[in-house]
Amino acid sequence: MTEETNGQTGAPPGSARAGLLKAAEAPAIVLTTFRRSGEGVVTPVWAAVVDERVFFSTEISRVKVKRIAHTPKVTVAPGTQRGKPTGDAVPAIAHLVDNPDLDQRFQKAIRRRHPVTGRLIGVFYLLRRSSEHLLYELSPLEAGVE
């Protein structure tokens, strides 16, 4: 098993898993979470592939954590750092992951993908004392699954 696969996988082209892996190759993913009203809220987040699975992390205090807890269905699209989608959105489920080893491997993959910006943001979080974050895995929502 490789630590970071960069989307190199045996997922069939056009499958939901292939769409997630392709989105994770972009500079950022455009994550859409949903309010109780059903209204989508778009947020750019960094993602990384670890063991052929797509992960993202967010501060525990962010509102998207509350939205995901209520409605774990999300959409994911490749995008820019500023949240502009550059490809088609893929439906997915965001699962909270409580695995310190996997979290460390995710953080290492992010630092490798974003060496300068990642370190600057890390320093910013230390200064704000807001280092508590949650790790989420994005699983494909296959057609017909609710």
N, C-alpha and C positions, 0 to 999 in steps of 0.2 A: 504494500500500500504506500502511496506517495503522500507526503505531507500536504502539498498543494498541487493540484492537478491543472490549474489554469484552463479548465474546461475540456481537457483531453479525456474523453470518456467514450464508452461504448453506447451511450444513449442514442436511440434512433433519431435521425434528423426530423424535425417537426414535432417531436414529442414535447410534452410539458417540461420534462426534466432537461432536455436539450435547450429549451427556451430559458430556463433558469440559469443553466451553466453559461449560456451565451451572454445573458444579462450581467452575470457576475464578472465577465471579462471587461466590461465597460469601466471607465474611470469611476463611476458611481452607479448605483441602481436607483431608479425612481420607484419608491415604495408608496403605494396607495393603501392607507388604512381607512377604516370606515367608522363614522360616528353612529350612534344609536339610530339616528334618523335615516341612515343609509347614505348620507353625503360623504363622498370620498375626500380625503385629505392627503395631498401629495408631499412627500419628503424625500430629498436625496440622501442616501446613506451609502457608506462604503460596505462592500461585501467581499468575501473571500471564499474560495473553495478549499475545503479541507476534507480529505478522504472522499472525494467526489460528492461532497454535500456542500450546499451553499449556506453561509452564515452571515449575519450582520449583528452589530452590537449597538446599544443605545444607552444613554444615561438613564438611571432608574427614575429620575424625576421628570422625564419627558412625558407629555400627554399621550404620545403614541402608545406607550406602555399600557395605559388605561384602555385605549381603543382596542388594542390587540387582545387584551384580557377579555373584553366583552365580545369582540368579533375577530377571531383569529384568521378569517379569510382576508387575503390581501391581493393586490396585483403587483407585479414586478416587471419593470421594463429597463433595458439598458438606457443609460443617460449620462448627462454631463454633471460636473460637480455642483452646478447651480440648479439642477433638477429639471433640465429640459430633456424629455424622452428622445432617444435616438433610434428606437425600434419599437416593435409591438409589445404590448403588455401581456403577461402570462399570469393566469390565476394561480394562487398558491395559498398555503396555510403556514402561518408563523407559529413555531413551537418554541416555548421557553426551554432553554437547556441549562441544566445545573451540573456542569462538569468542569472543574478548574483546569484539568489537563487540556481538554479541548479548547477552553477559553484561551489558555496560554498559546496554544498552537495557532488559533485564530489571530490573536494579537501579533504574533510573529509574522504571519502571512500578510497582515495589513501593513506592518512596518516595512516589509519587503516590497509591497506594491506601491506604497506611498512613503518613501524614505524621508523626505524633507518635511512635507506637510504633516505626516503622521507624528513626527517627533515634536513639531511645533504645537500641535493640538494636545499632545500628551503633556507638555509643559504647561499649557494654558489650563488644562484640567487640574494639574497639581496645584497651580496658583489659586484656583477657585475652590480647591479641596472637594471637587466633585468627581472623584474617581470611581464611584460606585456605578457600575453598569450591568446590564443584562445581556446575555447572549441568546440569540434566536436562530433557529434553523428554519430555512424555507424549504418546504416540501411541495412538490407539484400537486395541484388540484386537477386531477384527470377529468376529462369530459364526463358528465353525467353523475359525478360525485358531489353530494351536498353536505 
